[in-house]
Amino acid sequence: MKRKLNIAIIGCGSIGARHAEHINRLAVLKAVCDIKPDRANNIASSYDAASYDNIDTMLESEKNLDLVSVCTPNGLHCEHTVKVLGKGFNVLCEKPMALSVEECDRMIIAMERVNRKLFIVKQNRFNPPIAELKKLLDENKLGRILSFQLNCFWNRNDDYYKASDWKGTKKFDGGILFTQYSHFIDLACWMFGHVTNCRTITRNFIHGKTIEFEDSGASIIEFENGVIGTINFSINAYRKNMEGSITLFGEKGTVKIGGQYVNTVEYQNIDGLELKSVPVAGKANDYGFYQGSMSNHDKVYECVISDITNNTSLCVGAIEGRMTVEAIEKIYASGI
């Protein structure tokens, strides 16, 4: 019987607590770290793990780690990942990988220097309808893809931002395409490749005194394979999340995966076949007064553990994580 992997967490906020649940089931949670000791102590006491309030101290004390999960604010992902890799540990970094391509490149260089693995959390790829759609694309069942539409309409009110000491800031949050919608941008890149051209309009309509960036935007995108499409994104859906969807127009079919979290087949008309009646993925991540993307972190960890144990190379790695950040960076750079 193979031993369970030893895993540590840096960052014990809402998403760090979510990671701890799945680590405890699939591996051994050895240590947790947060600059707010109460947060770290709460998780540590629940899972019989060591608690730290300093990353360097944890990395020096815990010598037998197989993986460290970075769950800190977006703007700290690069710094913390590079530090962990420098100690010779594999890393699972929460989305987004970083807030710039330059930071992503620093993380990749650090990974290659120590010959370790760097994984990026992209749990929406595990939504059954999305996985089935990607299979159809890989098998060319929709023919040449002509265009797409990506809609991201959620609600993030002032209370959401006031409850955090980093969300809403340019330095640590980065913008709603990084914090709320990087999973959706990842799906488009996963299906179509690199973004080559885009034109974007962003506005801050009702969060002007709360956040340092847009609360709404629209972008026209072209990918390297010639696919064109639109991305419409907003955190101003009235009172609750409304829609997270992607619609593909191909020569042999049209498909829309929608619902609030790209988790439901809403429309399909495909030449000669039909999307299987795939089960809807589990519940969305619930953080009390708001919800995030689908809670597929268990599948992420199953994949990562298999990769580390068996070298399967099936998980989302640093190169794909960088592609998402590159796309977001281009979208924002094209804004008016």
C-alpha positions in Angstrom: 0.0 0.0 0.0 1.4 3.4 -1.0 1.8 5.9 1.7 -0.3 9.0 1.7 1.4 12.2 0.6 2.4 14.9 3.2 0.9 18.3 2.3 1.1 21.8 3.8 -1.1 24.9 3.1 0.0 28.5 3.0 -3.0 30.8 3.5 -5.8 29.7 5.7 -8.7 31.9 4.5 -11.9 30.5 3.0 -10.2 28.7 0.1 -7.4 27.4 2.3 -10.1 25.8 4.6 -11.6 24.2 1.5 -8.2 22.7 0.5 -7.8 21.4 4.0 -11.0 19.3 3.8 -9.9 17.5 0.7 -6.3 17.1 1.8 -7.5 15.4 5.0 -9.5 12.9 3.0 -6.9 12.1 0.3 -3.5 12.7 2.0 -2.0 13.9 5.3 -2.3 17.6 6.2 1.1 18.1 8.0 1.2 21.9 8.5 -0.7 25.1 7.8 0.6 28.7 7.8 -1.1 32.1 7.9 0.1 35.5 9.1 -3.2 35.6 11.1 -2.4 32.9 13.8 -6.0 32.3 14.7 -6.8 31.2 11.2 -3.9 28.8 11.1 -4.7 27.5 14.6 -8.3 26.8 13.7 -7.5 24.6 10.8 -4.5 23.0 12.5 -6.6 21.9 15.5 -9.3 20.4 13.2 -6.8 18.2 11.4 -4.0 17.6 13.9 -1.6 19.6 11.9 1.3 21.9 12.9 0.5 25.6 12.9 2.8 28.4 11.8 2.5 32.2 11.2 5.7 32.5 9.2 6.4 30.8 5.9 10.1 30.5 6.3 9.8 28.9 9.7 7.3 26.3 8.3 9.5 25.5 5.3 12.6 25.1 7.5 10.7 22.9 10.1 8.8 20.6 7.8 11.3 18.6 5.9 9.2 15.8 4.5 6.6 17.5 2.5 5.5 16.2 -0.9 3.4 19.2 -1.8 2.6 22.7 -0.6 -0.7 24.4 -1.6 -0.5 28.2 -2.0 -3.8 29.7 -1.1 -2.7 33.3 -0.4 -4.0 36.4 -2.2 -3.4 36.6 -5.9 -0.6 39.1 -5.7 1.4 36.9 -3.4 1.2 33.7 -5.5 4.5 34.3 -7.3 6.5 35.3 -4.2 5.2 32.3 -2.2 5.4 29.8 -4.9 9.0 30.7 -5.8 9.9 30.5 -2.1 8.4 27.0 -1.7 10.0 25.7 -4.9 13.3 27.1 -3.7 13.1 24.6 -0.8 12.6 21.8 -3.2 8.8 21.1 -2.7 6.2 20.6 -5.4 3.5 23.3 -5.4 -0.3 23.5 -6.1 -1.1 27.2 -6.6 -4.6 28.5 -6.5 -5.9 30.5 -9.4 -4.9 32.7 -10.9 -1.3 31.6 -11.3 -0.1 35.2 -10.8 -1.0 38.7 -11.8 1.4 39.1 -14.7 3.2 37.0 -17.3 6.5 38.2 -15.9 5.6 36.7 -12.5 4.5 33.4 -14.2 7.9 33.2 -15.9 9.7 33.7 -12.6 7.6 30.8 -11.2 8.4 28.6 -14.2 12.1 29.3 -13.9 12.0 28.5 -10.2 10.2 25.2 -11.0 12.7 24.2 -13.7 15.7 25.1 -11.5 14.8 22.5 -8.9 13.1 20.0 -11.2 9.8 20.0 -9.3 6.2 20.2 -10.4 4.0 23.3 -10.3 0.3 22.7 -10.6 -2.5 25.4 -11.0 -6.0 24.9 -9.7 -8.5 24.9 -12.6 -11.4 23.0 -11.2 -14.0 23.9 -13.7 -12.3 21.7 -16.3 -13.7 18.8 -14.2 -17.4 19.9 -14.7 -18.8 16.9 -16.5 -20.5 18.9 -19.3 -17.2 20.8 -19.9 -15.2 17.6 -19.9 -17.6 16.1 -22.4 -17.5 19.2 -24.6 -13.7 19.2 -24.7 -13.8 15.5 -25.7 -16.0 16.4 -28.7 -13.6 19.2 -29.7 -10.6 16.9 -29.4 -12.4 14.4 -31.6 -13.4 17.1 -34.1 -17.1 16.2 -33.7 -18.2 19.9 -34.0 -16.0 20.4 -37.1 -14.2 23.7 -37.3 -15.1 26.1 -34.5 -16.1 29.4 -35.9 -17.0 31.6 -32.9 -17.9 31.5 -29.3 -19.6 33.5 -26.6 -18.5 33.5 -22.9 -20.8 35.1 -20.3 -19.8 35.7 -16.7 -22.5 37.4 -14.7 -22.1 37.1 -10.9 -22.8 39.3 -7.9 -20.1 40.7 -5.7 -21.5 43.4 -3.5 -19.8 45.9 -1.2 -20.0 43.5 1.8 -18.0 41.0 -0.1 -15.1 43.4 -0.5 -15.4 45.0 2.9 -15.0 41.6 4.5 -11.6 41.2 3.0 -8.3 43.1 3.5 -7.0 42.4 0.0 -10.0 41.8 -2.4 -10.7 44.9 -4.5 -7.1 46.1 -4.5 -5.1 46.3 -7.7 -2.0 45.0 -6.0 -3.4 41.8 -4.4 -6.6 41.1 -6.3 -5.9 42.4 -9.8 -9.4 42.6 -11.2 -12.5 40.5 -11.7 -11.0 38.6 -14.6 -8.3 37.3 -12.2 -10.3 36.7 -9.1 -13.8 35.8 -10.3 -13.4 34.7 -13.9 -10.0 33.3 -14.6 -11.6 29.8 -14.6 -13.7 30.9 -17.5 -10.8 32.5 -19.4 -8.9 29.2 -18.8 -11.7 27.2 -20.4 -11.5 29.4 -23.6 -7.7 29.0 -23.7 -8.0 25.3 -23.1 -10.3 25.0 -26.1 -8.8 27.5 -28.5 -5.2 28.3 -27.5 -3.5 31.6 -27.3 -5.2 35.0 -27.6 -3.8 37.0 -30.6 -6.1 40.0 -30.8 -8.7 41.7 -28.6 -10.5 44.9 -27.9 -12.0 45.6 -24.6 -14.2 48.1 -22.8 -14.3 48.1 -19.0 -16.2 50.3 -16.5 -16.7 50.6 -12.8 -20.4 51.4 -12.5 -21.4 50.9 -8.9 -18.3 49.8 -7.0 -16.4 53.1 -7.4 -15.7 53.6 -3.7 -15.0 50.0 -3.0 -12.7 48.5 -5.6 -9.7 49.8 -7.6 -10.8 48.3 -11.0 -13.7 47.4 -13.2 -17.0 45.8 -12.2 -18.1 45.2 -15.8 -16.5 44.7 -19.2 -16.9 43.4 -22.7 -14.2 42.1 -25.0 -14.0 40.9 -28.6 -11.3 38.2 -28.9 -9.5 36.4 -31.6 -7.5 33.2 -30.9 -4.4 31.8 -32.8 -6.6 29.2 -34.5 -8.8 31.9 -36.0 -11.8 31.4 -33.6 -13.4 34.7 -32.7 -15.8 35.5 -29.9 -17.0 37.8 -27.2 -16.5 37.8 -23.4 -19.1 39.6 -21.4 -18.3 39.9 -17.7 -19.9 41.7 -14.7 -20.2 41.4 -10.9 -23.4 43.4 -11.0 -26.0 40.7 -11.4 -28.8 41.8 -9.1 -28.4 40.2 -5.6 -27.1 36.8 -6.7 -25.0 35.0 -9.3 -26.9 34.7 -12.6 -24.8 32.9 -15.3 -21.5 31.4 -16.2 -21.7 30.0 -19.7 -19.8 29.2 -22.9 -21.5 28.8 -26.3 -19.6 27.3 -29.2 -20.6 27.7 -32.9 -19.1 25.0 -35.1 -19.5 23.8 -38.6 -21.3 20.7 -37.4 -23.0 21.9 -34.3 -23.9 24.5 -31.7 -23.5 23.9 -28.0 -24.1 26.0 -24.9 -22.9 24.9 -21.5 -24.5 27.2 -18.9 -26.1 27.4 -15.5 -24.5 29.6 -13.0 -21.1 27.8 -13.1 -20.8 26.2 -16.6 -22.3 23.1 -15.2 -25.4 22.4 -17.3 -26.0 21.6 -20.9 -28.5 24.3 -21.9 -28.6 23.9 -25.7 -27.2 21.4 -28.2 -27.7 20.8 -31.9 -25.0 18.6 -33.3 -24.8 16.8 -36.6 -25.3 13.1 -36.0 -24.9 12.9 -32.2 -25.9 14.3 -28.9 -24.0 15.2 -25.8 -24.4 12.4 -23.3 -26.6 13.0 -20.3 -23.7 13.8 -18.1 -24.3 14.3 -14.4 -24.2 17.9 -13.2 -21.1 18.6 -11.1 -21.5 19.1 -7.3 -22.4 22.2 -5.5 -20.6 25.5 -5.9 -18.1 26.6 -3.3 -20.2 28.2 -0.7 -18.6 31.1 1.4 -21.7 32.2 3.3 -23.1 35.3 1.6 -21.7 34.5 -1.8 -20.8 31.5 -3.9 -17.7 30.8 -6.1 -17.0 28.3 -8.9 -17.8 24.6 -8.8 -16.4 22.7 -5.8 -14.2 20.2 -7.7 -11.1 20.6 -5.6 -11.4 16.9 -4.7 -10.8 16.1 -8.3 -7.9 18.5 -8.5 -6.2 16.8 -5.6 -6.9 13.3 -7.0 -5.2 14.4 -10.2 -2.2 16.1 -8.5 -1.6 13.2 -6.1 -1.7 10.8 -9.1 0.7 13.0 -11.0 3.2 13.1 -8.1 2.9 9.4 -7.3 2.8 8.0 -10.8 4.1 10.9 -13.0 0.9 10.9 -15.1 1.3 14.5 -16.3 -2.5 14.9 -16.6 -2.9 18.0 -14.4 -3.0 21.6 -15.3 0.6 22.8 -15.1 2.5 26.1 -15.2 2.5 26.5 -18.9 -1.3 26.4 -19.1 -1.6 28.6 -16.1 0.6 31.1 -17.8 -1.6 31.0 -20.9 -4.6 32.1 -18.9 -2.7 35.0 -17.3 -1.3 36.0 -20.7 -4.9 36.2 -22.0 -6.2 38.3 -19.1 -3.2 40.6 -19.4 -3.9 41.1 -23.1 -7.6 41.7 -22.4 -6.9 44.4 -19.8 -4.1 46.0 -22.0 -6.6 46.4 -24.8 -9.1 48.2 -22.6 -10.5 51.6 -23.2 
